[in-house]
Amino acid sequence: MQASAQGRSRDASGAMDVRAALRLGIARLREAQVPSHTLAAELLLMHALGRGRAWLYAHPEEEIPAEAAERFLALVARRASGEPTQYLTGKQEFWGLEFEVTPDALIPRPETEHLIEVVLDRLAVGELRAGRAQKTSGEGLHIADVGTGSGCIAVALAKELPGAALHATDVSAAALEVARRNAARHGVAARVRFTQCNFLKGLAGGLNEGPAKFDVVVSNPPYVGRRSAATLPREVRHEPEVALYGGEEGAELYAELVQQAAARLKAGGLLALELGSDSLAAVRPLLESAAWTRVGVTPDLAGIPRVIAAERTAA
Protein backbone atom coordinates (compact mmCIF):
# COMPACT_ATOMS: atom_id res chain seq x y z
CA MET A 1 0.00 0.00 0.00
CA GLN A 2 1.27 3.46 -0.88
CA ALA A 3 2.39 5.49 2.13
CA SER A 4 0.54 8.65 3.01
CA ALA A 5 1.98 12.07 2.17
CA GLN A 6 2.74 12.48 5.88
CA GLY A 7 4.63 9.18 5.93
CA ARG A 8 6.57 10.09 2.81
CA SER A 9 7.88 13.32 4.35
CA ARG A 10 11.10 11.49 5.33
CA ASP A 11 12.10 8.06 4.02
CA ALA A 12 14.58 5.55 5.35
CA SER A 13 17.45 7.27 3.56
CA GLY A 14 16.74 10.51 5.38
CA ALA A 15 15.48 12.28 2.25
CA MET A 16 13.02 15.09 2.91
CA ASP A 17 10.22 16.67 1.01
CA VAL A 18 9.43 20.39 1.10
CA ARG A 19 6.85 20.06 3.88
CA ALA A 20 9.18 18.10 6.15
CA ALA A 21 12.08 20.47 5.58
CA LEU A 22 9.96 23.48 6.38
CA ARG A 23 8.56 21.90 9.53
CA LEU A 24 12.02 20.88 10.69
CA GLY A 25 13.42 24.34 10.03
CA ILE A 26 10.56 26.03 11.87
CA ALA A 27 10.94 23.70 14.85
CA ARG A 28 14.69 24.28 15.15
CA LEU A 29 14.37 28.05 14.86
CA ARG A 30 11.48 28.12 17.33
CA GLU A 31 13.57 26.12 19.79
CA ALA A 32 16.40 28.66 19.35
CA GLN A 33 13.89 31.46 20.06
CA VAL A 34 14.49 33.10 16.70
CA PRO A 35 12.04 35.96 16.05
CA SER A 36 9.60 35.30 13.19
CA HIS A 37 10.88 31.73 12.98
CA THR A 38 8.31 30.62 10.39
CA LEU A 39 9.20 33.44 8.01
CA ALA A 40 12.91 32.82 8.53
CA ALA A 41 12.53 29.12 7.74
CA GLU A 42 10.57 29.93 4.59
CA LEU A 43 13.15 32.45 3.37
CA LEU A 44 16.06 30.10 4.04
CA LEU A 45 14.35 27.20 2.27
CA MET A 46 13.49 29.43 -0.69
CA HIS A 47 17.12 30.51 -0.84
CA ALA A 48 18.48 26.96 -0.58
CA LEU A 49 16.17 25.74 -3.35
CA GLY A 50 16.25 28.85 -5.53
CA ARG A 51 12.44 28.91 -5.48
CA GLY A 52 9.71 31.37 -4.53
CA ARG A 53 7.18 31.08 -1.70
CA ALA A 54 4.33 30.17 -4.09
CA TRP A 55 6.34 27.19 -5.37
CA LEU A 56 7.03 25.94 -1.83
CA TYR A 57 3.36 25.77 -0.94
CA ALA A 58 2.31 24.43 -4.32
CA HIS A 59 4.80 21.50 -4.08
CA PRO A 60 4.80 20.34 -0.44
CA GLU A 61 5.53 16.72 -1.41
CA GLU A 62 8.40 17.51 -3.76
CA GLU A 63 11.53 15.71 -2.59
CA ILE A 64 14.47 18.01 -1.92
CA PRO A 65 17.86 17.12 -3.42
CA ALA A 66 20.31 16.02 -0.74
CA GLU A 67 22.68 18.92 -1.43
CA ALA A 68 19.88 21.45 -1.08
CA ALA A 69 18.67 19.84 2.14
CA GLU A 70 22.17 20.00 3.61
CA ARG A 71 22.49 23.62 2.52
CA PHE A 72 19.13 24.49 4.11
CA LEU A 73 19.91 22.79 7.42
CA ALA A 74 23.29 24.52 7.56
CA LEU A 75 21.57 27.88 7.03
CA VAL A 76 19.04 27.03 9.74
CA ALA A 77 21.88 26.23 12.15
CA ARG A 78 23.57 29.54 11.41
CA ARG A 79 20.30 31.44 11.86
CA ALA A 80 19.70 29.61 15.14
CA SER A 81 23.13 30.80 16.31
CA GLY A 82 22.11 34.40 15.70
CA GLU A 83 23.20 35.31 12.16
CA PRO A 84 20.56 37.53 10.49
CA THR A 85 18.45 35.93 7.78
CA GLN A 86 19.33 38.78 5.42
CA TYR A 87 23.05 38.06 5.64
CA LEU A 88 22.40 34.37 5.01
CA THR A 89 20.27 35.00 1.91
CA GLY A 90 22.26 38.07 0.84
CA LYS A 91 19.22 40.24 0.19
CA GLN A 92 16.64 42.53 1.74
CA GLU A 93 13.73 44.47 0.27
CA PHE A 94 13.59 48.23 0.73
CA TRP A 95 11.23 50.71 -0.95
CA GLY A 96 9.92 47.89 -3.15
CA LEU A 97 13.43 47.14 -4.44
CA GLU A 98 15.64 44.15 -3.69
CA PHE A 99 19.06 45.06 -2.28
CA GLU A 100 22.17 42.99 -1.85
CA VAL A 101 23.25 42.97 1.79
CA THR A 102 26.43 41.61 3.35
CA PRO A 103 27.93 41.82 6.85
CA ASP A 104 29.84 44.89 5.58
CA ALA A 105 26.69 47.04 5.61
CA LEU A 106 23.73 47.72 7.86
CA ILE A 107 20.59 45.79 6.94
CA PRO A 108 17.96 48.17 5.47
CA ARG A 109 14.93 48.50 7.75
CA PRO A 110 11.32 49.45 7.00
CA GLU A 111 11.41 52.48 9.31
CA THR A 112 14.13 54.05 7.15
CA GLU A 113 11.57 54.29 4.34
CA HIS A 114 10.11 57.23 6.29
CA LEU A 115 13.26 59.17 5.33
CA ILE A 116 12.44 58.69 1.65
CA GLU A 117 8.83 59.75 2.23
CA VAL A 118 9.84 62.91 4.09
CA VAL A 119 12.34 63.96 1.43
CA LEU A 120 9.87 63.41 -1.41
CA ASP A 121 7.07 65.19 0.47
CA ARG A 122 9.27 68.19 1.33
CA LEU A 123 10.50 68.49 -2.25
CA ALA A 124 6.92 68.39 -3.52
CA VAL A 125 5.89 71.14 -1.09
CA GLY A 126 8.88 73.19 -2.21
CA GLU A 127 7.67 72.92 -5.79
CA LEU A 128 4.25 74.21 -4.73
CA ARG A 129 5.81 77.15 -2.89
CA ALA A 130 7.70 77.97 -6.08
CA GLY A 131 4.47 77.91 -8.07
CA ARG A 132 5.32 74.74 -9.97
CA ALA A 133 3.56 71.39 -10.23
CA GLN A 134 3.69 69.32 -7.05
CA LYS A 135 5.34 66.32 -8.69
CA THR A 136 9.07 66.73 -9.19
CA SER A 137 11.55 64.64 -11.17
CA GLY A 138 14.41 66.16 -9.19
CA GLU A 139 15.80 67.86 -12.28
CA GLY A 140 19.01 69.68 -11.40
CA LEU A 141 19.01 68.59 -7.74
CA HIS A 142 22.19 67.48 -5.98
CA ILE A 143 21.46 65.15 -3.06
CA ALA A 144 23.94 63.82 -0.51
CA ASP A 145 23.29 60.52 1.27
CA VAL A 146 25.60 60.48 4.28
CA GLY A 147 26.55 57.05 5.63
CA THR A 148 25.07 55.24 2.65
CA GLY A 149 25.81 51.66 3.80
CA SER A 150 24.10 49.35 1.31
CA GLY A 151 23.13 52.37 -0.78
CA CYS A 152 19.42 51.81 -0.19
CA ILE A 153 18.57 55.49 0.44
CA ALA A 154 20.61 56.83 -2.47
CA VAL A 155 19.29 54.21 -4.88
CA ALA A 156 15.66 54.68 -3.79
CA LEU A 157 15.91 58.44 -4.24
CA ALA A 158 17.66 58.03 -7.59
CA LYS A 159 14.79 55.82 -8.76
CA GLU A 160 12.15 58.30 -7.53
CA LEU A 161 13.97 61.40 -8.82
CA PRO A 162 15.37 60.50 -12.24
CA GLY A 163 16.63 64.05 -12.84
CA ALA A 164 18.70 64.24 -9.66
CA ALA A 165 22.39 63.58 -9.09
CA LEU A 166 23.27 61.65 -5.92
CA HIS A 167 26.47 61.79 -3.87
CA ALA A 168 26.77 58.93 -1.38
CA THR A 169 29.43 58.81 1.33
CA ASP A 170 30.58 56.23 3.85
CA VAL A 171 33.65 55.66 6.01
CA SER A 172 33.65 51.96 5.02
CA ALA A 173 35.22 51.02 1.69
CA ALA A 174 33.60 47.58 1.92
CA ALA A 175 30.13 49.08 2.39
CA LEU A 176 30.68 51.36 -0.60
CA GLU A 177 31.41 48.32 -2.77
CA VAL A 178 28.05 46.84 -1.77
CA ALA A 179 26.36 50.18 -2.49
CA ARG A 180 27.99 50.42 -5.92
CA ARG A 181 26.72 46.96 -6.83
CA ASN A 182 23.21 47.92 -5.71
CA ALA A 183 23.29 51.10 -7.78
CA ALA A 184 24.35 49.07 -10.82
CA ARG A 185 21.68 46.44 -10.13
CA HIS A 186 18.96 49.09 -10.24
CA GLY A 187 20.33 51.01 -13.21
CA VAL A 188 21.27 54.24 -11.42
CA ALA A 189 25.07 53.88 -11.18
CA ALA A 190 25.63 56.71 -13.66
CA ARG A 191 23.82 59.15 -11.37
CA VAL A 192 25.26 58.12 -8.00
CA ARG A 193 28.82 59.08 -7.06
CA PHE A 194 30.32 57.19 -4.12
CA THR A 195 33.02 58.68 -1.91
CA GLN A 196 34.81 57.21 1.10
CA CYS A 197 34.88 59.92 3.76
CA ASN A 198 33.55 60.92 7.17
CA PHE A 199 30.13 62.51 6.63
CA LEU A 200 30.66 65.30 4.05
CA LYS A 201 34.32 66.08 4.76
CA GLY A 202 35.58 64.44 1.59
CA LEU A 203 33.31 66.47 -0.67
CA ALA A 204 35.24 69.72 -0.79
CA GLY A 205 33.60 71.01 -3.95
CA GLY A 206 34.86 71.10 -7.51
CA LEU A 207 34.60 68.86 -10.54
CA ASN A 208 36.09 65.76 -8.94
CA GLU A 209 34.52 65.84 -5.48
CA GLY A 210 30.99 67.09 -6.15
CA PRO A 211 29.07 70.35 -5.87
CA ALA A 212 30.05 73.00 -3.36
CA LYS A 213 26.45 73.12 -2.14
CA PHE A 214 23.69 70.52 -1.97
CA ASP A 215 19.93 70.82 -2.30
CA VAL A 216 19.29 67.89 0.05
CA VAL A 217 21.33 66.14 2.71
CA VAL A 218 19.79 62.91 3.99
CA SER A 219 21.24 60.46 6.48
CA ASN A 220 20.54 57.43 8.61
CA PRO A 221 23.53 57.88 10.91
CA PRO A 222 24.74 55.46 13.59
CA TYR A 223 22.51 56.11 16.61
CA VAL A 224 22.81 53.12 18.94
CA GLY A 225 24.52 53.83 22.26
CA ARG A 226 27.47 51.61 23.16
CA ARG A 227 26.18 51.50 26.71
CA SER A 228 23.21 49.50 25.43
CA ALA A 229 25.27 47.10 23.28
CA ALA A 230 24.77 44.16 25.65
CA THR A 231 20.99 44.52 25.45
CA LEU A 232 20.79 44.48 21.65
CA PRO A 233 19.22 41.46 19.96
CA ARG A 234 21.92 38.99 18.97
CA GLU A 235 21.02 39.47 15.31
CA VAL A 236 21.82 43.18 15.50
CA ARG A 237 25.21 42.47 17.07
CA HIS A 238 26.23 40.80 13.79
CA GLU A 239 25.94 44.13 11.96
CA PRO A 240 29.00 46.39 11.48
CA GLU A 241 29.79 48.39 14.60
CA VAL A 242 30.76 51.48 12.62
CA ALA A 243 27.22 51.62 11.22
CA LEU A 244 25.52 50.95 14.55
CA TYR A 245 27.15 52.93 17.34
CA GLY A 246 26.90 56.69 17.60
CA GLY A 247 28.88 57.07 20.81
CA GLU A 248 28.22 55.97 24.37
CA GLU A 249 24.74 57.50 24.43
CA GLY A 250 23.99 57.08 20.72
CA ALA A 251 23.32 60.70 19.70
CA GLU A 252 26.88 62.04 19.74
CA LEU A 253 27.37 62.09 15.95
CA TYR A 254 24.38 64.27 15.13
CA ALA A 255 26.03 67.55 16.14
CA GLU A 256 28.87 67.19 13.63
CA LEU A 257 26.47 65.98 10.94
CA VAL A 258 24.17 68.98 11.44
CA GLN A 259 27.14 71.35 11.43
CA GLN A 260 28.52 69.92 8.20
CA ALA A 261 25.08 69.96 6.57
CA ALA A 262 24.61 73.61 7.51
CA ALA A 263 27.86 74.44 5.73
CA ARG A 264 27.05 72.41 2.61
CA LEU A 265 23.35 73.10 2.02
CA LYS A 266 22.05 75.85 -0.24
CA ALA A 267 19.65 78.39 1.25
CA GLY A 268 16.32 76.58 1.40
CA GLY A 269 18.07 73.22 1.17
CA LEU A 270 16.66 70.27 3.07
CA LEU A 271 18.23 68.22 5.85
CA ALA A 272 16.47 64.94 6.78
CA LEU A 273 17.82 62.66 9.51
CA GLU A 274 16.66 59.33 10.86
CA LEU A 275 16.35 59.28 14.64
CA GLY A 276 16.98 56.54 17.15
CA SER A 277 14.10 55.66 19.48
CA ASP A 278 15.36 58.12 22.11
CA SER A 279 17.38 60.59 20.00
CA LEU A 280 14.88 63.42 19.56
CA ALA A 281 15.63 65.22 22.82
CA ALA A 282 19.32 65.47 21.89
CA VAL A 283 18.85 66.28 18.20
CA ARG A 284 16.02 68.83 18.15
CA PRO A 285 18.03 71.54 19.98
CA LEU A 286 20.71 71.28 17.26
CA LEU A 287 18.17 72.64 14.78
CA GLU A 288 16.76 75.35 17.03
CA SER A 289 18.99 78.11 15.69
CA ALA A 290 18.86 80.86 13.11
CA ALA A 291 20.51 78.49 10.62
CA TRP A 292 17.37 76.36 10.35
CA THR A 293 13.67 76.83 9.71
CA ARG A 294 10.57 74.67 9.18
CA VAL A 295 11.74 71.99 11.59
CA GLY A 296 9.42 68.99 11.59
CA VAL A 297 9.34 65.54 13.19
CA THR A 298 7.72 62.48 11.60
CA PRO A 299 6.80 59.42 13.68
CA ASP A 300 7.02 55.84 12.45
CA LEU A 301 4.11 53.39 12.47
CA ALA A 302 4.76 52.65 16.14
CA GLY A 303 4.46 56.33 17.00
CA ILE A 304 8.19 56.73 17.70
CA PRO A 305 9.76 59.99 16.41
CA ARG A 306 11.69 58.61 13.44
CA VAL A 307 12.68 61.48 11.11
CA ILE A 308 13.58 65.09 11.83
CA ALA A 309 13.78 67.50 8.91
CA ALA A 310 14.63 71.17 8.57
CA GLU A 311 15.42 73.70 5.86
CA ARG A 312 18.53 75.86 5.69
CA THR A 313 18.00 79.57 6.05
CA ALA A 314 20.03 82.07 4.06
CA ALA A 315 23.56 82.28 5.44
N, C-alpha and C positions, 0 to 999 in steps of 0.2 A: 504494500500500500504506500502511496506517495506521502511523504511527510508534509505536515502543515507548513505554511509560510513561517510561523513562529519557530518551528523545529528546524527549519532550514537556515535560520539566521546565522548559526555557526555549525560547521560540520566537523567531522572527526579530525580533519587536517588543520583545523583552526581558522579556515577561511571565513570571512565575514561578508554579509551583505550590507547594503547601505543602512538599513534600519538598525541592525545590530551595532554597526560602527558608531552611529549617531547616539544610540542609547548608552554605549560604553563611554563615549567621550563626555556626554552630559553627566553621567554618574561620577566619573573621575574628577571633573571640574567642580561639580557640586560638593564632593567630598573635600576638595581643596579650598572650598569657600571662595571660588572665583566669582566675581560679580557678573551677572547676565550670562551664567554658564551655558544656557541653551543656545543663545545667540553665538557665543564664542565657539562652541562645538560645531555649529552649522558652518560658520565662516572658515574654520580650520579644515573641515571635511571638504567644503567647496574648493578651498585652495589646494588641498592634497590631490583631489580628483580633477581639477581644472574644469569644474562644472558650476552651474548656477543653482540657486535655491529651488527654482521650479523643477529642475531635473532631479534633484535629490528626492523631492516628495512625489514625483511622478514615477520613480523607479526604486521603491523601497526594497525590492527583492533582488536588485542587481548585485551580483557578487563583485566585490572590490578586488582588484589585482593585489597580490601580496605586497608588492613594492609600495603601492599607494597606501595600503593599510599600515605598513610599518612607518611610512612618512607621517601619516595622520596621527598615529599613537605617539610618535616622537614629538610632534607639535603640541599635542595635548599635554604631554609631560612637561614641556617647557612652559606652556601657559600655566599649568598648575604650580610651577615653581615661581611664578610671578611675572614672566615676560609678557608685555602687552600683546594682545592679538594683532594689533596693527603692525608691529615690528616683525611678527611671525609671517604675516601675509604680505607685508611690504606695501600696503596701500590703505588709504583712508579717504572717505568722501568729504568734500567741503564745498559749499556753495553749488551743489549739484555736479561737481567735477571730481574725478578720481585723481588723487595725488599719490605719488610714490613717497613713502616714508621709510626712514632708516633710523637706527639709534643715534645718528649724527644730528638729528633735528627733532624739535618738539612735535608731538602728534597734534595735528589740527583738531580743534574742538568746536562743537556747535555754537557755543557762546561767542566765539570770535566772529561769527557771521554778523553779529550786531555791529561790529566795526564797519563792515562793508555797507550795511544798511544806512548807518549814520552818515558816512561819507557821501553816498549817492543821494540821500535825502537833502543834505546840506548843499550839495552842488546844484540840485534841482531848485531849491529855494533861492540860491544865488542867481540863477538864471531868471527867475521871476522878478527878483529885485531889479535886475538889469533890463527888464522889459522884454526878455526873450522867452521862447517856448520853454516849458518846464523840463522837458526831456533834453538831456545833454549827451553828446557823444564824447565829451572830454576833449574836443579839438583844441590843440595848443596847450593843454595842461601838462605841467610837470609835477609828478607825484613821487614822494619819497616814502618807501616802506622801510622802516628802521627795525632791524632785528628780524629779517625776513624768514629765517629758518627754512622750512620746506618750500617757501615761496608762495604759500597759499593765498595770502592777502594780495600780493603784487599781481599774481596771475588772475585772480578773481576780478580785480579792478581793471586789469588790462582787457579782459573779456567783456566787461560791462561798459568800458569807455574806450572804444576802438580808436579814438583820435588822440588819446593821451600817451605820453611817454613816461615810463616808470623807471625809478632808480631805487634799487633794493640793496640794503647794506646788511652785513652781519660780521661779527668778530670771528666766526668759525668758517674756515676755508672748506671744511667737509660739508657743512650745511649748505654753503653756497653752491657746491657741486650738485647736491640734491635739488636745490631750487632751480638751477639752470636746466636740469633734465625735465623738471616739471613745466618750465616755461616752454621748452621745445615740444613736449608732449601735447601741450594745448595750443600750439601755433602762435605764441606771442613772444618768442625769444628775440625777435628783431626789435621789439619795443620795450624790452626790460633790460636795463644795464645793471650788472651785479658788481658790487665793490666790497672788498674786505676792509672793514674799518670799524671803529667804535662809534656807534650812533651816526652822526653826520660829519664827523671830523675829517674823514677822507675825501669829502666832496667839497673841495676848496673853490670850485668855480672854474670855468674855462672849458675849452673844447673837449679835453680828455676826461675831466672829472665830473662834468654835469653842469647844470645851470647854477648861477650865483644865487638865485632865489627860486623857491618852490611855491606852487599854488596850494599843495596839500602835503602835509606830513602826517603819516598814519603809523601807529606802532602797537604791537602787543609785546611790551617789554617784559623781562623777567620780574615777577612780583611775588614770589614765594619767599617767606622769611626762613633763613637758615635755622632759626630757633625752633621752627616747627617741622624740621626735616624728618625727625623720628616718628612723627604722627602721620606722615603722608602715606597714602596707599602704596603697597609694594610695587604696583605697576608704574606709578609715577616716578618712583626712585630709579627706574631703568632709563628715564629720559635724561638728556644731557644737562649737567648741573649749570653750565653757563647760560642755558636758556630758561632755567627754572628760578634760580635764586637771585633776588634783588637786594641782597644785604641781609643783615641779621633780622630786621623787622619786615623786609619785603618791599618797602616803598622808597628805598634810598636812591634808586636810579632815576626816579621821575624828575627830580630837580634839574639834573644835568640835561636830560632829554628836553624838558620844557625850555631851558635856557638856549640850547642849540637850535631848537625849532623857532624860537623868537627871532634869532639872528638870521635864519635862513628862509623864513616865510615872507612872501610879498604882503603888502598891506591888503587886508581882507582875506588873506590866505587862511586855510583851515588846518587846525591841529586836532586829531582824533586819537585818543589813547584808550586801550583796554585797561580795566581796573581789576585788581584782585578783590576778593570778597570783602576785605576790610581796608582797602586802600583809599577810599574817597576822602576820609578826614585828613589824610596827609597830602593828597594831590590837589584838592580844590583850592586851598590857599595859594598854591603856586600860580594859579590863573586869576587870582583876585588882585590884579594890578592894572596900571594904565596900558600895559602892553597888550591886554586881551579884552575882548568884548564878546557878547552873545555866548556866554558859557552855559552849557547844557549837559545834563546827565541823563543817560538812557539805561533803564533797568533791563535785566535779562528776563527770561520766562519765569524764573523763580523769584523775581522781585528784587534781586540783588543789583545794586548799582554796577553796571558793567562797562559803560563807555562814557568818558567825559570828552567833550568837544568844545572848542573855542575858536574865535577868529582873531587874527592879528590886526591890531590897530595900526594906523600910520605911525611910522617911527618918528 
